[in-house]
C-alpha cells in the first residue's frame, strides 16, 4: 500500500472540492470539510458552522 504525503492528500481534497463545486454537488462539497468547519460569507455578513448549516 502506498502512503500519501500531506501535500498529496491536500491536492486530492482540493481537486474533489473544485470538481464538486463546478458540478453543483453540494453534499460532496460539504464532505470536504470537517464537522466543525466554519464558512463566513463576508458580503452577506453570515457565518455557517458545521455540516448542517
PQR file of N, CA, C, O and H, with PARSE charges and radii, in Angstrom:
ATOM      1  N   UNK A   1       0.845  -1.175   0.000 -0.4000 1.5000
ATOM      2  CA  UNK A   1       0.000   0.000   0.000 -0.0000 2.0000
ATOM      3  C   UNK A   1       0.894   1.244   0.000  0.5500 1.7000
ATOM      4  O   UNK A   1       1.854   1.320   0.767 -0.5500 1.4000
ATOM      5  N   UNK A   2       0.581   2.211  -0.854 -0.4000 1.5000
ATOM      6  CA  UNK A   2       1.339   3.446  -0.935 -0.0000 2.0000
ATOM      7  C   UNK A   2       0.797   4.451   0.067  0.5500 1.7000
ATOM      8  O   UNK A   2      -0.414   4.645   0.179 -0.5500 1.4000
ATOM      9  H   UNK A   2      -0.199   2.149  -1.477  0.4000 1.0000
ATOM     10  N   UNK A   3       1.701   5.081   0.788 -0.4000 1.5000
ATOM     11  CA  UNK A   3       1.308   6.084   1.768 -0.0000 2.0000
ATOM     12  C   UNK A   3       1.402   7.465   1.112  0.5500 1.7000
ATOM     13  O   UNK A   3       2.425   7.809   0.521 -0.5500 1.4000
ATOM     14  H   UNK A   3       2.684   4.924   0.696  0.4000 1.0000
ATOM     15  N   UNK A   4       0.333   8.245   1.221 -0.4000 1.5000
ATOM     16  CA  UNK A   4       0.308   9.579   0.632 -0.0000 2.0000
ATOM     17  C   UNK A   4       0.918  10.595   1.581  0.5500 1.7000
ATOM     18  O   UNK A   4       0.808  10.476   2.801 -0.5500 1.4000
ATOM     19  H   UNK A   4      -0.498   7.965   1.701  0.4000 1.0000
ATOM     20  N   UNK A   5       1.562  11.593   0.998 -0.4000 1.5000
ATOM     21  CA  UNK A   5       2.083  12.692   1.806 -0.0000 2.0000
ATOM     22  C   UNK A   5       0.945  13.660   2.116  0.5500 1.7000
ATOM     23  O   UNK A   5      -0.113  13.611   1.489 -0.5500 1.4000
ATOM     24  H   UNK A   5       1.652  11.689   0.006  0.4000 1.0000
ATOM     25  N   UNK A   6       1.171  14.528   3.078 -0.4000 1.5000
ATOM     26  CA  UNK A   6       0.166  15.541   3.420 -0.0000 2.0000
ATOM     27  C   UNK A   6      -0.145  16.398   2.197  0.5500 1.7000
ATOM     28  O   UNK A   6      -1.302  16.747   1.962 -0.5500 1.4000
ATOM     29  H   UNK A   6       2.030  14.568   3.588  0.4000 1.0000
ATOM     30  N   UNK A   7       0.872  16.737   1.426 -0.4000 1.5000
ATOM     31  CA  UNK A   7       0.678  17.556   0.224 -0.0000 2.0000
ATOM     32  C   UNK A   7      -0.217  16.847  -0.788  0.5500 1.7000
ATOM     33  O   UNK A   7      -1.080  17.478  -1.400 -0.5500 1.4000
ATOM     34  H   UNK A   7       1.812  16.454   1.617  0.4000 1.0000
ATOM     35  N   UNK A   8      -0.022  15.551  -0.969 -0.4000 1.5000
ATOM     36  CA  UNK A   8      -0.849  14.783  -1.906 -0.0000 2.0000
ATOM     37  C   UNK A   8      -2.303  14.706  -1.434  0.5500 1.7000
ATOM     38  O   UNK A   8      -3.229  14.799  -2.241 -0.5500 1.4000
ATOM     39  H   UNK A   8       0.678  15.038  -0.472  0.4000 1.0000
ATOM     40  N   UNK A   9      -2.493  14.538  -0.146 -0.4000 1.5000
ATOM     41  CA  UNK A   9      -3.850  14.491   0.404 -0.0000 2.0000
ATOM     42  C   UNK A   9      -4.551  15.825   0.193  0.5500 1.7000
ATOM     43  O   UNK A   9      -5.717  15.862  -0.200 -0.5500 1.4000
ATOM     44  H   UNK A   9      -1.741  14.462   0.509  0.4000 1.0000
ATOM     45  N   UNK A  10      -3.848  16.912   0.451 -0.4000 1.5000
ATOM     46  CA  UNK A  10      -4.420  18.249   0.244 -0.0000 2.0000
ATOM     47  C   UNK A  10      -4.796  18.440  -1.217  0.5500 1.7000
ATOM     48  O   UNK A  10      -5.867  18.971  -1.512 -0.5500 1.4000
ATOM     49  H   UNK A  10      -2.901  16.882   0.771  0.4000 1.0000
ATOM     50  N   UNK A  11      -3.938  18.017  -2.132 -0.4000 1.5000
ATOM     51  CA  UNK A  11      -4.231  18.138  -3.564 -0.0000 2.0000
ATOM     52  C   UNK A  11      -5.483  17.349  -3.944  0.5500 1.7000
ATOM     53  O   UNK A  11      -6.294  17.821  -4.740 -0.5500 1.4000
ATOM     54  H   UNK A  11      -3.068  17.586  -1.892  0.4000 1.0000
ATOM     55  N   UNK A  12      -5.645  16.154  -3.381 -0.4000 1.5000
ATOM     56  CA  UNK A  12      -6.830  15.341  -3.669 -0.0000 2.0000
ATOM     57  C   UNK A  12      -8.106  15.998  -3.150  0.5500 1.7000
ATOM     58  O   UNK A  12      -9.119  16.032  -3.848 -0.5500 1.4000
ATOM     59  H   UNK A  12      -4.986  15.770  -2.734  0.4000 1.0000
ATOM     60  N   UNK A  13      -8.054  16.517  -1.932 -0.4000 1.5000
ATOM     61  CA  UNK A  13      -9.233  17.182  -1.359 -0.0000 2.0000
ATOM     62  C   UNK A  13      -9.561  18.440  -2.158  0.5500 1.7000
ATOM     63  O   UNK A  13     -10.728  18.715  -2.439 -0.5500 1.4000
ATOM     64  H   UNK A  13      -7.230  16.489  -1.366  0.4000 1.0000
ATOM     65  N   UNK A  14      -8.542  19.195  -2.518 -0.4000 1.5000
ATOM     66  CA  UNK A  14      -8.752  20.411  -3.307 -0.0000 2.0000
ATOM     67  C   UNK A  14      -9.377  20.080  -4.664  0.5500 1.7000
ATOM     68  O   UNK A  14     -10.306  20.760  -5.098 -0.5500 1.4000
ATOM     69  H   UNK A  14      -7.594  18.972  -2.290  0.4000 1.0000
ATOM     70  N   UNK A  15      -8.882  19.059  -5.324 -0.4000 1.5000
ATOM     71  CA  UNK A  15      -9.441  18.653  -6.622 -0.0000 2.0000
ATOM     72  C   UNK A  15     -10.887  18.203  -6.467  0.5500 1.7000
ATOM     73  O   UNK A  15     -11.736  18.540  -7.292 -0.5500 1.4000
ATOM     74  H   UNK A  15      -8.127  18.506  -4.971  0.4000 1.0000
ATOM     75  N   UNK A  16     -11.171  17.444  -5.414 -0.4000 1.5000
ATOM     76  CA  UNK A  16     -12.540  16.989  -5.155 -0.0000 2.0000
ATOM     77  C   UNK A  16     -13.456  18.174  -4.894  0.5500 1.7000
ATOM     78  O   UNK A  16     -14.570  18.232  -5.414 -0.5500 1.4000
ATOM     79  H   UNK A  16     -10.482  17.170  -4.744  0.4000 1.0000
ATOM     80  N   UNK A  17     -12.983  19.120  -4.086 -0.4000 1.5000
ATOM     81  CA  UNK A  17     -13.773  20.309  -3.763 -0.0000 2.0000
ATOM     82  C   UNK A  17     -14.160  21.062  -5.036  0.5500 1.7000
ATOM     83  O   UNK A  17     -15.344  21.313  -5.263 -0.5500 1.4000
ATOM     84  H   UNK A  17     -12.077  19.073  -3.664  0.4000 1.0000
ATOM     85  N   UNK A  18     -13.193  21.422  -5.862 -0.4000 1.5000
ATOM     86  CA  UNK A  18     -13.488  22.221  -7.052 -0.0000 2.0000
ATOM     87  C   UNK A  18     -14.295  21.444  -8.088  0.5500 1.7000
ATOM     88  O   UNK A  18     -15.147  22.023  -8.762 -0.5500 1.4000
ATOM     89  H   UNK A  18     -12.231  21.218  -5.678  0.4000 1.0000
ATOM     90  N   UNK A  19     -14.041  20.151  -8.225 -0.4000 1.5000
ATOM     91  CA  UNK A  19     -14.853  19.323  -9.127 -0.0000 2.0000
ATOM     92  C   UNK A  19     -16.320  19.377  -8.703  0.5500 1.7000
ATOM     93  O   UNK A  19     -17.209  19.572  -9.531 -0.5500 1.4000
ATOM     94  H   UNK A  19     -13.349  19.681  -7.678  0.4000 1.0000
ATOM     95  N   UNK A  20     -16.557  19.202  -7.416 -0.4000 1.5000
ATOM     96  CA  UNK A  20     -17.931  19.177  -6.921 -0.0000 2.0000
ATOM     97  C   UNK A  20     -18.585  20.556  -6.916  0.5500 1.7000
ATOM     98  O   UNK A  20     -19.798  20.656  -7.099 -0.5500 1.4000
ATOM     99  H   UNK A  20     -15.834  19.043  -6.743  0.4000 1.0000
ATOM    100  N   UNK A  21     -17.811  21.617  -6.711 -0.4000 1.5000
ATOM    101  CA  UNK A  21     -18.354  22.975  -6.854 -0.0000 2.0000
ATOM    102  C   UNK A  21     -18.800  23.177  -8.298  0.5500 1.7000
ATOM    103  O   UNK A  21     -19.914  23.638  -8.547 -0.5500 1.4000
ATOM    104  H   UNK A  21     -16.826  21.536  -6.562  0.4000 1.0000
ATOM    105  N   UNK A  22     -17.940  22.837  -9.241 -0.4000 1.5000
ATOM    106  CA  UNK A  22     -18.263  23.002 -10.661 -0.0000 2.0000
ATOM    107  C   UNK A  22     -19.504  22.216 -11.069  0.5500 1.7000
ATOM    108  O   UNK A  22     -20.267  22.654 -11.929 -0.5500 1.4000
ATOM    109  H   UNK A  22     -17.035  22.462  -9.039  0.4000 1.0000
ATOM    110  N   UNK A  23     -19.703  21.052 -10.449 -0.4000 1.5000
ATOM    111  CA  UNK A  23     -20.834  20.188 -10.799 -0.0000 2.0000
ATOM    112  C   UNK A  23     -22.031  20.345  -9.865  0.5500 1.7000
ATOM    113  O   UNK A  23     -22.997  19.584  -9.932 -0.5500 1.4000
ATOM    114  H   UNK A  23     -19.083  20.695  -9.751  0.4000 1.0000
ATOM    115  N   UNK A  24     -21.943  21.346  -8.996 -0.4000 1.5000
ATOM    116  CA  UNK A  24     -23.045  21.683  -8.076 -0.0000 2.0000
ATOM    117  C   UNK A  24     -23.475  20.501  -7.201  0.5500 1.7000
ATOM    118  O   UNK A  24     -24.664  20.295  -6.960 -0.5500 1.4000
ATOM    119  H   UNK A  24     -21.159  21.963  -8.941  0.4000 1.0000
ATOM    120  N   UNK A  25     -22.489  19.729  -6.728 -0.4000 1.5000
ATOM    121  CA  UNK A  25     -22.736  18.603  -5.824 -0.0000 2.0000
ATOM    122  C   UNK A  25     -22.502  19.078  -4.387  0.5500 1.7000
ATOM    123  O   UNK A  25     -21.438  18.841  -3.816 -0.5500 1.4000
ATOM    124  H   UNK A  25     -21.523  19.896  -6.923  0.4000 1.0000
ATOM    125  N   UNK A  26     -23.493  19.744  -3.813 -0.4000 1.5000
ATOM    126  CA  UNK A  26     -23.321  20.382  -2.512 -0.0000 2.0000
ATOM    127  C   UNK A  26     -22.932  19.396  -1.413  0.5500 1.7000
ATOM    128  O   UNK A  26     -22.057  19.703  -0.603 -0.5500 1.4000
ATOM    129  H   UNK A  26     -24.358  19.936  -4.278  0.4000 1.0000
ATOM    130  N   UNK A  27     -23.550  18.233  -1.365 -0.4000 1.5000
ATOM    131  CA  UNK A  27     -23.214  17.260  -0.319 -0.0000 2.0000
ATOM    132  C   UNK A  27     -21.748  16.843  -0.393  0.5500 1.7000
ATOM    133  O   UNK A  27     -21.097  16.666   0.636 -0.5500 1.4000
ATOM    134  H   UNK A  27     -24.260  17.984  -2.023  0.4000 1.0000
ATOM    135  N   UNK A  28     -21.232  16.688  -1.604 -0.4000 1.5000
ATOM    136  CA  UNK A  28     -19.834  16.295  -1.769 -0.0000 2.0000
ATOM    137  C   UNK A  28     -18.883  17.455  -1.484  0.5500 1.7000
ATOM    138  O   UNK A  28     -17.757  17.232  -1.039 -0.5500 1.4000
ATOM    139  H   UNK A  28     -21.761  16.832  -2.440  0.4000 1.0000
ATOM    140  N   UNK A  29     -19.320  18.688  -1.735 -0.4000 1.5000
ATOM    141  CA  UNK A  29     -18.522  19.862  -1.363 -0.0000 2.0000
ATOM    142  C   UNK A  29     -18.398  19.908   0.156  0.5500 1.7000
ATOM    143  O   UNK A  29     -17.302  20.069   0.693 -0.5500 1.4000
ATOM    144  H   UNK A  29     -20.235  18.869  -2.096  0.4000 1.0000
ATOM    145  N   UNK A  30     -19.519  19.766   0.837 -0.4000 1.5000
ATOM    146  CA  UNK A  30     -19.532  19.816   2.301 -0.0000 2.0000
ATOM    147  C   UNK A  30     -18.668  18.708   2.890  0.5500 1.7000
ATOM    148  O   UNK A  30     -18.019  18.907   3.916 -0.5500 1.4000
ATOM    149  H   UNK A  30     -20.410  19.635   0.401  0.4000 1.0000
ATOM    150  N   UNK A  31     -18.655  17.552   2.254 -0.4000 1.5000
ATOM    151  CA  UNK A  31     -17.868  16.417   2.749 -0.0000 2.0000
ATOM    152  C   UNK A  31     -16.363  16.693   2.742  0.5500 1.7000
ATOM    153  O   UNK A  31     -15.605  15.967   3.387 -0.5500 1.4000
ATOM    154  H   UNK A  31     -19.183  17.389   1.420  0.4000 1.0000
ATOM    155  N   UNK A  32     -15.925  17.713   2.035 -0.4000 1.5000
ATOM    156  CA  UNK A  32     -14.508  18.073   2.008 -0.0000 2.0000
ATOM    157  C   UNK A  32     -14.061  18.768   3.289  0.5500 1.7000
ATOM    158  O   UNK A  32     -12.864  18.958   3.508 -0.5500 1.4000
ATOM    159  H   UNK A  32     -16.540  18.302   1.512  0.4000 1.0000
ATOM    160  N   UNK A  33     -15.007  19.144   4.129 -0.4000 1.5000
ATOM    161  CA  UNK A  33     -14.712  19.898   5.341 -0.0000 2.0000
ATOM    162  C   UNK A  33     -14.981  19.070   6.591  0.5500 1.7000
ATOM    163  O   UNK A  33     -15.775  18.130   6.562 -0.5500 1.4000
ATOM    164  H   UNK A  33     -15.979  18.989   3.951  0.4000 1.0000
ATOM    165  N   UNK A  34     -14.320  19.420   7.683 -0.4000 1.5000
ATOM    166  CA  UNK A  34     -14.558  18.749   8.956 -0.0000 2.0000
ATOM    167  C   UNK A  34     -15.924  19.146   9.503  0.5500 1.7000
ATOM    168  O   UNK A  34     -16.510  20.141   9.077 -0.5500 1.4000
ATOM    169  H   UNK A  34     -13.675  20.184   7.707  0.4000 1.0000
ATOM    170  N   UNK A  35     -16.422  18.357  10.450 -0.4000 1.5000
ATOM    171  CA  UNK A  35     -17.745  18.598  11.045 -0.0000 2.0000
ATOM    172  C   UNK A  35     -17.838  19.966  11.711  0.5500 1.7000
ATOM    173  O   UNK A  35     -18.923  20.545  11.773 -0.5500 1.4000
ATOM    174  H   UNK A  35     -15.946  17.548  10.796  0.4000 1.0000
ATOM    175  N   UNK A  36     -16.727  20.489  12.209 -0.4000 1.5000
ATOM    176  CA  UNK A  36     -16.757  21.764  12.929 -0.0000 2.0000
ATOM    177  C   UNK A  36     -16.245  22.940  12.087  0.5500 1.7000
ATOM    178  O   UNK A  36     -15.875  23.979  12.633 -0.5500 1.4000
ATOM    179  H   UNK A  36     -15.846  20.019  12.159  0.4000 1.0000
ATOM    180  N   UNK A  37     -16.225  22.779  10.783 -0.4000 1.5000
ATOM    181  CA  UNK A  37     -15.754  23.845   9.890 -0.0000 2.0000
ATOM    182  C   UNK A  37     -16.670  25.061   9.956  0.5500 1.7000
ATOM    183  O   UNK A  37     -17.864  24.941  10.232 -0.5500 1.4000
ATOM    184  H   UNK A  37     -16.525  21.935  10.339  0.4000 1.0000
ATOM    185  N   UNK A  38     -16.096  26.232   9.699 -0.4000 1.5000
ATOM    186  CA  UNK A  38     -16.858  27.474   9.628 -0.0000 2.0000
ATOM    187  C   UNK A  38     -16.618  28.136   8.281  0.5500 1.7000
ATOM    188  O   UNK A  38     -15.489  28.182   7.792 -0.5500 1.4000
ATOM    189  H   UNK A  38     -15.126  26.330   9.475  0.4000 1.0000
ATOM    190  N   UNK A  39     -17.689  28.647   7.685 -0.4000 1.5000
ATOM    191  CA  UNK A  39     -17.609  29.368   6.419 -0.0000 2.0000
ATOM    192  C   UNK A  39     -18.259  30.723   6.618  0.5500 1.7000
ATOM    193  O   UNK A  39     -19.437  30.805   6.967 -0.5500 1.4000
ATOM    194  H   UNK A  39     -18.606  28.609   8.082  0.4000 1.0000
ATOM    195  N   UNK A  40     -17.503  31.782   6.401 -0.4000 1.5000
ATOM    196  CA  UNK A  40     -18.036  33.131   6.535 -0.0000 2.0000
ATOM    197  C   UNK A  40     -18.179  33.747   5.153  0.5500 1.7000
ATOM    198  O   UNK A  40     -17.225  33.794   4.377 -0.5500 1.4000
ATOM    199  H   UNK A  40     -16.546  31.716   6.118  0.4000 1.0000
ATOM    200  N   UNK A  41     -19.393  34.221   4.855 -0.4000 1.5000
ATOM    201  CA  UNK A  41     -19.665  34.927   3.608 -0.0000 2.0000
ATOM    202  C   UNK A  41     -19.614  36.410   3.955  0.5500 1.7000
ATOM    203  O   UNK A  41     -20.568  36.970   4.494 -0.5500 1.4000
ATOM    204  H   UNK A  41     -20.168  34.183   5.485  0.4000 1.0000
ATOM    205  N   UNK A  42     -18.488  37.032   3.637 -0.4000 1.5000
ATOM    206  CA  UNK A  42     -18.254  38.415   4.039 -0.0000 2.0000
ATOM    207  C   UNK A  42     -19.315  39.370   3.504  0.5500 1.7000
ATOM    208  O   UNK A  42     -19.780  40.252   4.226 -0.5500 1.4000
ATOM    209  H   UNK A  42     -17.713  36.577   3.199  0.4000 1.0000
ATOM    210  N   UNK A  43     -19.696  39.198   2.251 -0.4000 1.5000
ATOM    211  CA  UNK A  43     -20.646  40.132   1.637 -0.0000 2.0000
ATOM    212  C   UNK A  43     -22.047  40.018   2.215  0.5500 1.7000
ATOM    213  O   UNK A  43     -22.826  40.967   2.136 -0.5500 1.4000
ATOM    214  H   UNK A  43     -19.319  38.481   1.665  0.4000 1.0000
ATOM    215  N   UNK A  44     -22.378  38.867   2.795 -0.4000 1.5000
ATOM    216  CA  UNK A  44     -23.711  38.661   3.378 -0.0000 2.0000
ATOM    217  C   UNK A  44     -23.681  38.780   4.899  0.5500 1.7000
ATOM    218  O   UNK A  44     -24.723  38.719   5.552 -0.5500 1.4000
ATOM    219  H   UNK A  44     -21.745  38.096   2.859  0.4000 1.0000
ATOM    220  N   UNK A  45     -22.477  38.952   5.465 -0.4000 1.5000
ATOM    221  CA  UNK A  45     -22.316  39.044   6.922 -0.0000 2.0000
ATOM    222  C   UNK A  45     -22.928  37.827   7.619  0.5500 1.7000
ATOM    223  O   UNK A  45     -23.635  37.962   8.618 -0.5500 1.4000
ATOM    224  H   UNK A  45     -21.630  39.002   4.935  0.4000 1.0000
ATOM    225  N   UNK A  46     -22.647  36.632   7.075 -0.4000 1.5000
ATOM    226  CA  UNK A  46     -23.204  35.381   7.593 -0.0000 2.0000
ATOM    227  C   UNK A  46     -22.065  34.386   7.816  0.5500 1.7000
ATOM    228  O   UNK A  46     -21.145  34.290   7.004 -0.5500 1.4000
ATOM    229  H   UNK A  46     -22.074  36.522   6.264  0.4000 1.0000
ATOM    230  N   UNK A  47     -22.138  33.649   8.922 -0.4000 1.5000
ATOM    231  CA  UNK A  47     -21.198  32.565   9.184 -0.0000 2.0000
ATOM    232  C   UNK A  47     -21.983  31.276   9.351  0.5500 1.7000
ATOM    233  O   UNK A  47     -22.929  31.208  10.135 -0.5500 1.4000
ATOM    234  H   UNK A  47     -22.885  33.727   9.582  0.4000 1.0000
ATOM    235  N   UNK A  48     -21.580  30.256   8.607 -0.4000 1.5000
ATOM    236  CA  UNK A  48     -22.187  28.926   8.712 -0.0000 2.0000
ATOM    237  C   UNK A  48     -21.222  28.053   9.503  0.5500 1.7000
ATOM    238  O   UNK A  48     -20.016  28.070   9.255 -0.5500 1.4000
ATOM    239  H   UNK A  48     -20.811  30.311   7.970  0.4000 1.0000
ATOM    240  N   UNK A  49     -21.753  27.289  10.455 -0.4000 1.5000
ATOM    241  CA  UNK A  49     -20.918  26.429  11.299 -0.0000 2.0000
ATOM    242  C   UNK A  49     -21.368  24.980  11.176  0.5500 1.7000
ATOM    243  O   UNK A  49     -22.545  24.667  11.352 -0.5500 1.4000
ATOM    244  H   UNK A  49     -22.733  27.275  10.656  0.4000 1.0000
ATOM    245  N   UNK A  50     -20.429  24.110  10.876 -0.4000 1.5000
ATOM    246  CA  UNK A  50     -20.727  22.684  10.794 -0.0000 2.0000
ATOM    247  C   UNK A  50     -21.417  22.301   9.502  0.5500 1.7000
ATOM    248  O   UNK A  50     -21.773  23.164   8.700 -0.5500 1.4000
ATOM    249  H   UNK A  50     -19.472  24.364  10.733  0.4000 1.0000
ATOM    250  N   UNK A  51     -21.605  21.018   9.302 -0.4000 1.5000
ATOM    251  CA  UNK A  51     -22.203  20.495   8.071 -0.0000 2.0000
ATOM    252  C   UNK A  51     -23.683  20.827   7.944  0.5500 1.7000
ATOM    253  O   UNK A  51     -24.190  20.928   6.827 -0.5500 1.4000
ATOM    254  H   UNK A  51     -21.316  20.317   9.954  0.4000 1.0000
ATOM    255  N   UNK A  52     -24.381  20.998   9.045 -0.4000 1.5000
ATOM    256  CA  UNK A  52     -25.831  21.190   8.984 -0.0000 2.0000
ATOM    257  C   UNK A  52     -26.256  22.599   8.595  0.5500 1.7000
ATOM    258  O   UNK A  52     -27.394  22.809   8.175 -0.5500 1.4000
ATOM    259  H   UNK A  52     -23.970  20.916   9.953  0.4000 1.0000
ATOM    260  N   UNK A  53     -25.361  23.558   8.730 -0.4000 1.5000
ATOM    261  CA  UNK A  53     -25.718  24.932   8.360 -0.0000 2.0000
ATOM    262  C   UNK A  53     -25.341  25.168   6.928  0.5500 1.7000
ATOM    263  O   UNK A  53     -25.553  26.263   6.406 -0.5500 1.4000
ATOM    264  H   UNK A  53     -24.437  23.388   9.072  0.4000 1.0000
TER
END
